[in-house]
Amino acid sequence: MVGLGTWQLGADWGDVDDKEALSVLEAAAEAGVTFFDTADVYGDGRSEGTIASFLRGRPDLHVLVATKMGRRVEQIPENYVLDNFRAWNDRSRRNLGVDRIDLVQLHCPPTPVYSSDAVFDALDTLVEEERVAAYGVSVETCAEALTAIARPNVASVQIILNPFRMKPLYEVLPAARAAGVGIIARVPLASGLLSGKYTRDTVFAANDHRTFNRHGEAFDQGETFSGVDYGTGVEAAAEFAALAPEGYTPAQLALRWIIEQDGVTTVIPGARNPEQARANAAAAKLPPLPPETFTAIRELYDRRIKDQVESRW
């Protein structure tokens, strides 16, 4: 299914005012979206609060809300302890206006965290205390994903997966299927590259991560354009756009490609306006892609993208 990622509604994608943010949530819900993904660090709680405001006004909706925790402190394993988890959880529950969060995810923590028994014991405690219904992890690398999937109570793994980031198809998705772990595919449009709308001359706002994090200056480089060099990405995206079947936009082609991967539970494109939210949701209702389209996308990836990303993530 197509969910909604709400990083754009909090920060790091230029400015989105409160009215527009609520309009995005409304458009997504009206288009059938029932999964919102957020994080305590998106706008330092703004995204969580915006979701809460929207859902208070729509008690008729049944939306699963997933948030993430752990990026508001120094990124060292020693910070991933039960007392901090409770404090972060308390803040998110206040922001979201709920007693129990549907799904909480560790937000791309330091790699050793995924191997810590104490960390997962602490997450189990959050479930036992009925603070959260379930927990998962968000990861940067396939190796981290496989480590998390081996944990017995991990409900979901959120990982970058798109036509410019195919490595998870090889081992992560099969392992998740075997373990009954959900896969949440994030950065599905490679930070907008796969929409086909950008050129080498496109200028992004100063407070947009596509300006300030191209080389990993603020957080993992893979979160921005999926780690692909911008110039290469623009050229490859133009080729990708030409592969869209009739009736598909390039963005919908990317989303449909993800939806059809065996093992994907949901894909969470973001949206800056209601039109984007509606178009993204519509990808779930498009016809299946023909086999030759999958073949052409794979050829493009192998030729232009694979060598840039697979060794790192």
VOPAGU-2260 file (C-alpha; in pm, 1 decimal, decimal comma):
REM VOPAGU-2260
SITE   aa  ch    i         X         Y         Z
SITE  MET   A    0       0,0       0,0       0,0
SITE  VAL   A    1      99,6     365,6     -29,3
SITE  GLY   A    2     144,2     550,2     298,3
SITE  LEU   A    3     259,6     904,4     366,2
SITE  GLY   A    4     599,7    1009,7     489,5
SITE  THR   A    5     579,6    1337,4     681,3
SITE  TRP   A    6     940,9    1456,3     699,7
SITE  GLN   A    7     841,5    1732,1     455,3
SITE  LEU   A    8     577,3    1855,0     699,2
SITE  GLY   A    9     832,1    1907,1     973,0
SITE  ALA   A   10    1161,7    2037,5     837,9
SITE  ASP   A   11    1455,3    2001,8     596,1
SITE  TRP   A   12    1254,3    2033,1     273,3
SITE  GLY   A   13    1209,4    2408,3     261,1
SITE  ASP   A   14     909,1    2573,5     421,4
SITE  VAL   A   15     562,5    2416,6     440,4
SITE  ASP   A   16     313,6    2622,4     643,3
SITE  ASP   A   17      66,7    2466,4     886,5
SITE  LYS   A   18    -235,2    2509,4     660,1
SITE  GLU   A   19     -61,0    2340,4     369,2
SITE  ALA   A   20      62,3    2060,6     594,0
SITE  LEU   A   21    -291,0    1987,4     712,2
SITE  SER   A   22    -411,5    1997,0     352,1
SITE  VAL   A   23    -153,1    1732,6     259,0
SITE  LEU   A   24    -276,1    1503,8     537,8
SITE  GLU   A   25    -637,1    1559,6     434,3
SITE  ALA   A   26    -564,1    1486,0      68,5
SITE  ALA   A   27    -374,4    1168,9     156,9
SITE  ALA   A   28    -651,4    1043,4     383,9
SITE  GLU   A   29    -920,9    1118,1     127,3
SITE  ALA   A   30    -716,4     923,7    -128,8
SITE  GLY   A   31    -723,8     617,1      95,9
SITE  VAL   A   32    -389,5     645,8     277,2
SITE  THR   A   33    -408,2     478,6     619,5
SITE  PHE   A   34     -42,2     489,1     730,1
SITE  PHE   A   35     142,8     805,1     836,8
SITE  ASP   A   36     513,6     788,5     918,2
SITE  THR   A   37     675,4    1062,3    1125,3
SITE  ALA   A   38     958,3    1115,2    1376,6
SITE  ASP   A   39    1020,9    1315,7    1690,3
SITE  VAL   A   40    1301,8    1501,0    1513,5
SITE  TYR   A   41    1094,9    1621,9    1216,1
SITE  GLY   A   42    1066,5    1987,7    1299,4
SITE  ASP   A   43    1154,1    1892,4    1659,6
SITE  GLY   A   44     804,4    1752,6    1706,4
SITE  ARG   A   45     617,6    1972,2    1458,4
SITE  SER   A   46     532,6    1683,8    1227,4
SITE  GLU   A   47     396,0    1474,1    1514,7
SITE  GLY   A   48     191,0    1766,8    1639,2
SITE  THR   A   49      50,2    1838,8    1295,0
SITE  ILE   A   50     -65,8    1479,3    1261,2
SITE  ALA   A   51    -228,4    1499,0    1603,9
SITE  SER   A   52    -410,8    1819,3    1510,3
SITE  PHE   A   53    -537,6    1663,0    1189,7
SITE  LEU   A   54    -658,0    1339,6    1349,8
SITE  ARG   A   55    -835,8    1524,2    1632,0
SITE  GLY   A   56   -1050,4    1684,4    1366,0
SITE  ARG   A   57   -1115,3    1353,9    1188,2
SITE  PRO   A   58   -1218,8    1097,9    1453,1
SITE  ASP   A   59   -1380,3     893,1    1176,9
SITE  LEU   A   60   -1043,6     801,0    1026,7
SITE  HIS   A   61    -852,5     485,3    1110,7
SITE  VAL   A   62    -488,1     571,9    1047,8
SITE  LEU   A   63    -188,2     381,5    1180,3
SITE  VAL   A   64      72,9     634,1    1295,3
SITE  ALA   A   65     436,9     531,0    1317,5
SITE  THR   A   66     696,3     757,7    1471,9
SITE  LYS   A   67    1069,7     728,5    1528,6
SITE  MET   A   68    1301,7     814,2    1815,8
SITE  GLY   A   69    1668,2     855,4    1893,1
SITE  ARG   A   70    1801,6    1135,5    1673,1
SITE  ARG   A   71    1756,7    1420,7    1917,7
SITE  VAL   A   72    2067,5    1322,6    2117,2
SITE  GLU   A   73    2432,3    1256,9    2045,7
SITE  GLN   A   74    2458,7     949,9    1827,9
SITE  ILE   A   75    2642,1     712,9    2059,7
SITE  PRO   A   76    2520,2     366,5    2163,7
SITE  GLU   A   77    2525,8     467,0    2531,0
SITE  ASN   A   78    2224,7     691,2    2474,5
SITE  TYR   A   79    2003,8     401,1    2364,7
SITE  VAL   A   80    1881,2     294,1    2708,8
SITE  LEU   A   81    1539,9     236,7    2868,7
SITE  ASP   A   82    1527,0     563,7    3063,5
SITE  ASN   A   83    1584,3     761,6    2745,7
SITE  PHE   A   84    1337,8     547,0    2552,8
SITE  ARG   A   85    1070,1     624,9    2812,1
SITE  ALA   A   86    1145,8     996,5    2801,5
SITE  TRP   A   87    1142,2    1007,6    2420,9
SITE  ASN   A   88     824,7     801,5    2415,4
SITE  ASP   A   89     655,5    1031,9    2668,4
SITE  ARG   A   90     732,1    1331,5    2447,8
SITE  SER   A   91     604,8    1165,1    2130,8
SITE  ARG   A   92     286,6    1047,2    2301,6
SITE  ARG   A   93     223,5    1404,8    2416,6
SITE  ASN   A   94     293,3    1538,9    2067,8
SITE  LEU   A   95      64,1    1280,6    1908,8
SITE  GLY   A   96    -202,7    1306,9    2176,7
SITE  VAL   A   97    -221,1     933,1    2239,1
SITE  ASP   A   98    -166,3     695,8    2530,5
SITE  ARG   A   99     -10,6     427,8    2313,0
SITE  ILE   A  100     178,8     470,3    1986,3
SITE  ASP   A  101      95,3     225,3    1707,7
SITE  LEU   A  102     455,3     173,1    1599,0
SITE  VAL   A  103     778,1     325,6    1726,6
SITE  GLN   A  104    1103,2     283,9    1536,4
SITE  LEU   A  105    1464,6     340,4    1630,7
SITE  HIS   A  106    1569,3     618,6    1396,5
SITE  CYS   A  107    1883,7     499,2    1218,6
SITE  PRO   A  108    2088,8     459,7    1537,3
SITE  PRO   A  109    2461,3     380,5    1548,9
SITE  THR   A  110    2528,9      38,0    1400,8
SITE  PRO   A  111    2622,5    -133,6    1732,5
SITE  VAL   A  112    2273,0     -59,9    1866,7
SITE  TYR   A  113    2120,6    -325,5    1639,9
SITE  SER   A  114    2335,1    -592,9    1809,6
SITE  SER   A  115    2254,3    -493,8    2168,1
SITE  ASP   A  116    2035,4    -733,7    2367,6
SITE  ALA   A  117    1972,6    -458,2    2622,8
SITE  VAL   A  118    1829,4    -228,2    2355,8
SITE  PHE   A  119    1572,6    -482,1    2242,9
SITE  ASP   A  120    1491,4    -577,9    2601,3
SITE  ALA   A  121    1415,5    -209,4    2658,6
SITE  LEU   A  122    1191,6    -197,1    2352,1
SITE  ASP   A  123    1010,2    -506,1    2477,4
SITE  THR   A  124     954,0    -319,1    2803,5
SITE  LEU   A  125     785,8     -31,6    2617,3
SITE  VAL   A  126     541,8    -284,6    2472,8
SITE  GLU   A  127     485,1    -448,4    2812,7
SITE  GLU   A  128     413,8    -106,0    2963,7
SITE  GLU   A  129     159,2     -44,0    2682,6
SITE  ARG   A  130     343,1     266,8    2570,2
SITE  VAL   A  131     370,5     125,0    2218,5
SITE  ALA   A  132     179,3    -145,1    2034,9
SITE  ALA   A  133     483,7    -260,0    1837,4
SITE  TYR   A  134     836,2    -155,1    1751,6
SITE  GLY   A  135    1067,4    -159,8    1454,9
SITE  VAL   A  136    1385,8      -3,9    1326,9
SITE  SER   A  137    1487,6     235,2    1055,0
SITE  VAL   A  138    1821,7     148,5     898,7
SITE  GLU   A  139    2079,6     289,1     662,4
SITE  THR   A  140    2240,2     -35,2     542,7
SITE  CYS   A  141    2129,9    -380,0     437,7
SITE  ALA   A  142    2360,5    -530,8     700,2
SITE  GLU   A  143    2180,5    -337,4     974,0
SITE  ALA   A  144    1846,5    -454,3     836,8
SITE  LEU   A  145    1950,0    -819,3     845,3
SITE  THR   A  146    2074,1    -785,6    1203,2
SITE  ALA   A  147    1740,7    -634,8    1309,7
SITE  ILE   A  148    1530,4    -890,3    1121,7
SITE  ALA   A  149    1698,8   -1164,7    1325,1
SITE  ARG   A  150    1547,3   -1017,9    1642,9
SITE  PRO   A  151    1229,9   -1205,3    1741,9
SITE  ASN   A  152    1002,5    -909,4    1823,9
SITE  VAL   A  153    1094,9    -659,8    1554,3
SITE  ALA   A  154     772,7    -583,2    1366,5
SITE  SER   A  155     913,7    -372,0    1085,7
SITE  VAL   A  156    1225,8    -251,1     912,0
SITE  GLN   A  157    1226,3      81,9     733,6
SITE  ILE   A  158    1486,0      98,6     458,0
SITE  ILE   A  159    1563,0     304,7     148,6
SITE  LEU   A  160    1429,4     116,5    -152,1
SITE  ASN   A  161    1366,5     259,3    -496,5
SITE  PRO   A  162    1476,5     208,8    -858,7
SITE  PHE   A  163    1805,2     382,8    -768,7
SITE  ARG   A  164    1858,9     167,5    -455,9
SITE  MET   A  165    1799,2    -198,4    -536,5
SITE  LYS   A  166    2037,8    -379,2    -302,8
SITE  PRO   A  167    1763,6    -458,9     -42,5
SITE  LEU   A  168    1597,1    -681,3    -302,4
SITE  TYR   A  169    1876,9    -938,3    -280,9
SITE  GLU   A  170    1874,8   -1041,0      86,5
SITE  VAL   A  171    1671,4    -800,3     300,1
SITE  LEU   A  172    1327,9    -854,4     146,1
SITE  PRO   A  173    1361,3   -1236,0     137,7
SITE  ALA   A  174    1479,5   -1240,6     501,7
SITE  ALA   A  175    1192,6   -1014,7     609,0
SITE  ARG   A  176     936,5   -1232,7     430,6
SITE  ALA   A  177    1074,3   -1542,3     600,7
SITE  ALA   A  178    1065,1   -1377,9     943,4
SITE  GLY   A  179     724,3   -1213,2     902,9
SITE  VAL   A  180     878,6    -865,9     935,7
SITE  GLY   A  181     716,5    -574,2     754,7
SITE  ILE   A  182     918,9    -364,1     512,3
SITE  ILE   A  183     855,0      10,7     500,8
SITE  ALA   A  184    1017,8     152,6     187,9
SITE  ARG   A  185    1136,3     508,0     238,1
SITE  VAL   A  186    1297,0     769,0       9,3
SITE  PRO   A  187    1099,9     605,0    -273,7
SITE  LEU   A  188    1154,4     890,1    -517,1
SITE  ALA   A  189    1525,3     939,5    -435,3
SITE  SER   A  190    1450,3    1281,5    -282,6
SITE  GLY   A  191    1245,9    1375,9    -585,8
SITE  LEU   A  192    1498,1    1275,2    -850,5
SITE  LEU   A  193    1270,1    1002,1    -980,9
SITE  SER   A  194     992,6    1253,9   -1043,6
SITE  GLY   A  195    1195,3    1364,2   -1346,5
SITE  LYS   A  196    1135,5    1729,5   -1261,2
SITE  TYR   A  197    1490,7    1836,0   -1176,6
SITE  THR   A  198    1776,9    1954,4   -1392,8
SITE  ARG   A  199    2140,0    2030,9   -1318,8
SITE  ASP   A  200    2032,8    2393,3   -1273,7
SITE  THR   A  201    1757,5    2328,6   -1018,1
SITE  VAL   A  202    1814,9    2530,1    -700,6
SITE  PHE   A  203    1679,0    2403,0    -368,8
SITE  ALA   A  204    1616,2    2618,9     -62,7
SITE  ALA   A  205    1901,5    2670,3     181,7
SITE  ASN   A  206    1706,3    2482,7     451,8
SITE  ASP   A  207    1638,8    2187,0     219,8
SITE  HIS   A  208    1858,2    1882,0     281,4
SITE  ARG   A  209    1902,5    1853,0     -95,5
SITE  THR   A  210    2117,8    2163,8     -58,1
SITE  PHE   A  211    2294,2    2109,5     273,7
SITE  ASN   A  212    2339,7    1731,2     287,4
SITE  ARG   A  213    2454,9    1630,6     -60,5
SITE  HIS   A  214    2778,7    1492,7      79,1
SITE  GLY   A  215    2649,7    1378,8     416,9
SITE  GLU   A  216    2728,1    1700,6     601,3
SITE  ALA   A  217    2430,3    1674,3     839,4
SITE  PHE   A  218    2332,3    1305,4     837,8
SITE  ASP   A  219    2386,0     996,4     625,7
SITE  GLN   A  220    2446,7    1091,6     263,6
SITE  GLY   A  221    2225,2     807,5     149,6
SITE  GLU   A  222    1917,4     994,5     272,8
SITE  THR   A  223    1972,4    1261,9       6,7
SITE  PHE   A  224    1916,2    1152,8    -354,5
SITE  SER   A  225    1964,5     794,6    -227,1
SITE  GLY   A  226    2337,8     865,4    -218,1
SITE  VAL   A  227    2361,3     912,5    -593,7
SITE  ASP   A  228    2575,1    1197,1    -725,2
SITE  TYR   A  229    2331,2    1470,8    -827,7
SITE  GLY   A  230    2458,4    1511,3   -1183,0
SITE  THR   A  231    2448,0    1138,8   -1248,6
SITE  GLY   A  232    2107,8    1120,5   -1081,9
SITE  VAL   A  233    1955,6    1388,5   -1302,5
SITE  GLU   A  234    2077,5    1217,4   -1618,4
SITE  ALA   A  235    1962,6     873,2   -1503,1
SITE  ALA   A  236    1627,0    1016,1   -1393,1
SITE  ALA   A  237    1566,0    1150,8   -1743,1
SITE  GLU   A  238    1621,5     800,4   -1879,6
SITE  PHE   A  239    1395,2     659,7   -1610,9
SITE  ALA   A  240    1115,0     903,8   -1694,2
SITE  ALA   A  241    1119,6     783,6   -2054,5
SITE  LEU   A  242    1032,8     432,1   -1932,1
SITE  ALA   A  243     697,5     535,8   -1783,0
SITE  PRO   A  244     409,2     350,9   -1950,5
SITE  GLU   A  245     114,0     547,7   -2077,8
SITE  GLY   A  246     -92,6     679,3   -1787,9
SITE  TYR   A  247     196,5     685,0   -1541,2
SITE  THR   A  248     397,5     981,7   -1424,5
SITE  PRO   A  249     765,4     906,3   -1356,0
SITE  ALA   A  250     696,8     931,1    -981,5
SITE  GLN   A  251     411,0     684,7   -1008,7
SITE  LEU   A  252     635,6     449,4   -1204,9
SITE  ALA   A  253     886,8     454,7    -918,3
SITE  LEU   A  254     616,7     394,4    -658,2
SITE  ARG   A  255     453,6     118,1    -860,8
SITE  TRP   A  256     793,6     -51,7    -904,3
SITE  ILE   A  257     829,0     -58,2    -524,8
SITE  ILE   A  258     472,2    -171,2    -457,5
SITE  GLU   A  259     521,3    -472,4    -680,5
SITE  GLN   A  260     834,0    -595,2    -500,4
SITE  ASP   A  261     754,0    -911,9    -306,7
SITE  GLY   A  262     786,4    -837,1      64,3
SITE  VAL   A  263     715,7    -463,0      66,1
SITE  THR   A  264     446,0    -378,0     320,9
SITE  THR   A  265     412,1      -8,1     248,2
SITE  VAL   A  266     593,1     270,5      68,9
SITE  ILE   A  267     600,6     616,8     222,6
SITE  PRO   A  268     648,7     898,2     -28,3
SITE  GLY   A  269     636,4    1246,5     112,8
SITE  ALA   A  270     433,9    1531,5     -30,4
SITE  ARG   A  271     463,9    1907,8     -10,4
SITE  ASN   A  272     114,3    1978,6    -142,6
SITE  PRO   A  273    -221,9    1800,7    -179,7
SITE  GLU   A  274    -171,8    1735,3    -550,3
SITE  GLN   A  275     144,2    1534,8    -482,1
SITE  ALA   A  276     -26,6    1339,4    -204,9
SITE  ARG   A  277    -316,4    1243,2    -432,0
SITE  ALA   A  278     -91,6    1148,8    -723,5
SITE  ASN   A  279     127,7     933,8    -500,2
SITE  ALA   A  280    -169,5     749,2    -353,7
SITE  ALA   A  281    -306,5     685,6    -702,1
SITE  ALA   A  282      -2,1     468,8    -783,0
SITE  ALA   A  283    -157,0     188,9    -577,7
SITE  LYS   A  284    -447,6     166,8    -822,7
SITE  LEU   A  285    -249,4     167,3   -1146,5
SITE  PRO   A  286    -219,3    -151,1   -1355,4
SITE  PRO   A  287      77,8    -380,4   -1287,7
SITE  LEU   A  288     392,9    -292,5   -1476,6
SITE  PRO   A  289     482,9    -504,8   -1780,1
SITE  PRO   A  290     788,2    -731,1   -1746,4
SITE  GLU   A  291     983,1    -533,4   -2004,7
SITE  THR   A  292     958,4    -223,0   -1786,6
SITE  PHE   A  293    1115,1    -406,5   -1493,1
SITE  THR   A  294    1390,9    -526,2   -1723,3
SITE  ALA   A  295    1460,2    -176,7   -1855,4
SITE  ILE   A  296    1468,1     -26,9   -1504,9
SITE  ARG   A  297    1713,2    -291,1   -1391,1
SITE  GLU   A  298    1936,9    -229,6   -1692,1
SITE  LEU   A  299    1941,5     142,1   -1617,2
SITE  TYR   A  300    2029,7      78,5   -1253,8
SITE  ASP   A  301    2309,7    -162,1   -1340,1
SITE  ARG   A  302    2454,1      76,2   -1597,2
SITE  ARG   A  303    2427,5     412,0   -1420,5
SITE  ILE   A  304    2366,7     369,9   -1045,4
SITE  LYS   A  305    2477,4      35,8    -897,4
SITE  ASP   A  306    2848,8     111,5    -864,1
SITE  GLN   A  307    2777,0     433,5    -674,0
SITE  VAL   A  308    2556,9     289,5    -400,5
SITE  GLU   A  309    2586,0     -83,6    -345,9
SITE  SER   A  310    2928,6     -80,5    -179,9
SITE  ARG   A  311    2814,1     174,4      81,5
SITE  TRP   A  312    2461,5      75,7     179,1
